[in-house]
Amino acid sequence: MKTTGLALGGGAVLGAAHVGVLRALAELQIPTDMVSGTSIGAFIAALHAFGKSWQEIRDIALNLDWLDLSGLALSQRGLLSNKKFGGIVTELLGNKNMEDALIPLSMIATDISTGKKVVLTQGDVATAVMASSSIPGLFMPVDYFGSLLVDGMLMENVPVSPLVEGGAELVICVDLLARHIYKKPENIIALLLNAFFTTISNTTAMQTECVDLSILPDLSAFNLVDVGQIPDIIDAGYSTAFPVLKGWRIENG
């Protein structure tokens, strides 16, 4: 069977849809040989790469206080720190490095000092998740061996390139924003998320043209920040992914 890579894109609370995709992959017995993630996709990718089942990841998503992943930080580079998020990753996985994962794991971050993409494949997994999901202006950048890293969505919100460069023969990607309809922001976080994600949609479409299968959940009924939607978002991810993946599996033997 050909080597299959899975790319999980960013999308704040919409990232719960990735859990539904993982459920569909498990039920159809489609293996993933490597996984990449950006932003919230990096978090889900890490859990998957370290062997968490979709049921375990679902329970984590349902019990996670998504609005309490950060703490106030008095810094000229950001209002909040997402160190608490890193602590949650360590609590769930232990003090692990990315290279300890059961399958190759990569994450995308942005070096805000140089404006260049950074592909993370080694080092502390919690730090990598923090860097990939550190929304600039809102969260403090993550100091990573002297580089200041922020959210990878600025560079590659659906991280296909690490999989292609890593030798994946088949690439499945999950784009949470391709069919998303933005809502009027109710607070500063929603406003910033709307601003960032609307600017990257066209770029993402170009970056995912080469993939073998794009899963594009219809998440237009949901917003980017309401955690009460999480069970329904998981179901939406599953209902989109299952028939698409079933047909794809038949075509690819």
N, C-alpha and C positions, 0 to 999 in steps of 0.2 A: 504494500500500500504506500502511496506517495506521502511524503512528509507534509503535514498540515499545520499551518500557523493560524492563530486566532488573534486579531487586533481589536482591542476594546477601547472605544473612544470616550472622550469626556462629555459631561453634560450635567454636572452637579447632581441633584437628587434623581434626575432621570437615569443615572447610572444603575439604579435598581433593576432596570430592564435587562441588564447583563445577566442577572441571576436567572431570569426566565430563559435566556439564550443557553446558559449552561445546563439548565434542566432539559431543554430540547436535545442538546448534544448528548447528554447522558442517556436519555431514553432511547435515542436512535443509535446509540453505541458508536458515535463518531468520535474517534480519539483526537486530541490536540497534542501535537508533538512539541510545540513552542507557543508562547503567548507574549503579547506586548500590550502595554496600556499607557494611556495618557490621562492625567488628572484623576477623576474618580475611577476611570478605567484602570489606572495603575493599581489602585487599591484592590479592586476585584481580581485583576490579573495576578497580583501577589498571592492572594488567598487561594486562587485556583492552582497556581504553580507549585504551591507548597502542600497540595494534596487535600485541601478542604473540598468536601462534596458540595453540590449545589444546595442541598438541604441545610448544611452547616452555614453556608454563605447567606442563604435566605434568612436564617435565624439571626445571624449577625446584623444583617440589614434591618430587620424588623425591630431589633432591640437597641440599635445604635441611636444615640441622641445626636442626630446629624447637625443640629443647631448648636451643639456644645462641643464641637470638635476643635475649638480654638479658644484662646484667652487674650485678654487685652494686653497689648505690648506697647509701651511708650517708645516708639522708634521713628526716626525720620524716614524710614524706608517702608513703613507699613503700620496699619492700625492694630493688627492682630497677629498672634503667633499660632502656627498650627502644630506646635510641639506636642500638644495633647493628642492630635491625630497620630503622630509618630508613636506616642506611648501606647495607643490602642493597637497599632500594628504589632509592636513588640509584645504586648500582652497576649495577642492572638497567636503569634507565630514563634515567639521567643526571640532571643538575640541572634538573628540569622543574617547571613549575607546573601545577596541575590544569587551567587553561584552555588548556594546550598539547595536551591529549588530542585524539585523532582524533574521538571522540564525547563529548558532554557527560558529565561525571563528577561524582558527588557522594558524600559520605561523611557519616555521622552520628557525632557525638561528644556528650559530656555536659559542660556547664560545672558542675564540682563545687562551685563557689562559690555558684552561684545555683540549681542543680537544674534548669536548663533545657536543652532540646535545642539543639544547634548543628549546622546543616547547612553543611558545608564544600564549596565549589565553586570557590574560588580560592586561590592561594598555593601554597607548596611542597608537592608531592605526598607526599614522604617524611614531612614533618612531619604532614600530614593522616592518613596511614596510622598513624603512631605514636600520634596522639591518639585515633583511632577504636578502637584495639586496646589501649589502656592500662588493664588491669584494675585498678580501684581497690583500694588496700590492698596489692596485689602490686607493681604498677608505679608509678613516680613519675608524677604528672600532667604533661602537656605544656603548657609555657607558650606560649600562642598569642596574641600581641598583648595580653598582660596578663591573659588569661583562663586558668584552670587547667582543661584538658580531659582527660577520661578516656573510657573505653570507651563507645561509643554504644549498646551493648546495654541500658544502663539506661533508655534512652529509646525506641529503635525498633530492635529487633534484626534485623528484616527491613525494610529502608528503602524502603517503598513511597511515602511522602508526597513525597519530592523528585521522583520521577518524575511523579506526578500533577500536582504544582505546576509541573513543567517542561514540561508539555504532552503527555505520553505518552498516546496514544489506546488503546493496549493495554499491559497490565502483566503481566509474568511474574515470579513471585517464587520463590525457593528457600529453603525453611524447613528447616534442618538438624536442628532439635530437635523438630519436631512429632510424630515417631514414635520419638523417642529414649528408650531405657530406661537410666536412670542406674545406674551400678555403684558398689560400695563403694569409696570413695577410698583410694588407696594412699599418697598424700603430700599435702602442704599445697596444692600447685597444683591437684590433682584435687579436693580438698575445696572450695577456693574456687570453682572452675569449676562444680561441682555446685550450690553454694549460689546463685551468681548466675543460672545458667541456669534452675534450677527455678522461680525467682521470676518469670521473665518469660514463661514459656510461654503462660499464659492471655492476657496482654496482647497478645502477638504474634498470637494467633489472631484477636483483635478487629481489630487493625490491618491484617490481610491479607484481611479479608472482601470488600473492594471490588475485588480483583485479578481479572484475566481468566483467569489460569491459575496455580495453585499447584503447584509440584513439591515433593513431600514424600518424599525418599529414606528408605527403611527402613535406618537406621544403628544399629539396636538391638544388633547384634552387636559394635559397636565402642565404645571408650571415648574420652574427650576428649583424652587425652594420649599414647597409644602411637603413636609414629611408624612403627613396623613395620607398622601397618595401612594405610598410605597407598595402596599399589597397589590393595588390595581396596576401600578407600573410594572411590577414583576409579571403579573398575568399578561399584560400587553406585550411584553418582550417575548414571552413564551408563545402566545397565540400567533405572533408574526413569524417567529423563528421556526417553529415545528414544521409547518407545511413546506416552507422554503428549503429547510435542511433535508427533509424527507425526499423531496424531488431531486435535490442536489446529490444526495447519497446514491440514489438509483442511477443517476447519470454517471457517477464516478465509481460505480461498482462497490 
